[in-house]
């Protein structure tokens, strides 16, 4: 499954790079949207882990451990 996805992405990347027309504004907007969604998901995941860790540290302080 992972190899198939990687091969598909490589073929898509080669097709985009081989196209001499360049990217349109819409394609740039779509790419920026995808990047922003991935970035937002990463930040939310990081913040969730950070909040959990801070909660654990506060509990340790309150329990005197």
C-alpha positions in Angstrom: 0.0 0.0 0.0 2.8 2.4 1.0 4.8 1.6 -2.1 1.7 2.1 -4.3 1.1 5.5 -2.8 4.7 6.5 -3.1 4.8 5.4 -6.8 1.6 7.3 -7.5 3.0 10.5 -5.9 6.3 10.1 -7.8 4.4 9.7 -11.1 2.2 12.7 -10.3 5.3 14.8 -9.4 7.0 13.8 -12.7 3.9 14.7 -14.7 3.7 18.1 -13.1 7.4 18.8 -13.6 7.2 17.7 -17.2 4.3 20.0 -18.0 5.8 23.1 -19.6 2.7 25.2 -19.2 3.5 26.0 -15.5 1.0 26.1 -12.7 -2.1 28.2 -12.7 -3.2 30.4 -9.9 -5.9 27.9 -8.9 -3.3 25.1 -8.6 -1.2 27.4 -6.3 -4.3 28.1 -4.2 -5.1 24.4 -3.9 -1.5 23.6 -3.0 -1.4 26.3 -0.4 -4.7 25.1 1.0 -3.4 21.5 1.4 -0.2 22.8 3.0 -2.2 24.9 5.5 -4.5 22.0 6.4 -1.5 19.8 7.1 0.2 22.5 9.1 -2.9 23.1 11.1 -3.3 19.4 11.9 0.3 19.2 13.0 -0.1 22.2 15.3 -3.3 20.9 16.8 -1.7 17.5 17.4 1.4 19.1 19.0 -0.7 21.4 21.2 -2.8 18.5 22.4 0.3 16.6 23.4 1.7 19.6 25.0 -1.5 20.3 27.0 -1.5 16.7 28.2 2.1 16.9 29.3 1.5 20.1 31.2 -1.5 18.6 32.9 0.6 15.6 34.0 3.3 18.0 35.4 0.7 20.0 37.3 -0.7 16.7 38.8 2.7 15.7 39.9 3.2 19.1 41.5 -0.1 18.9 43.3 0.5 15.3 44.5 3.9 16.2 45.8 5.6 13.4 43.7 
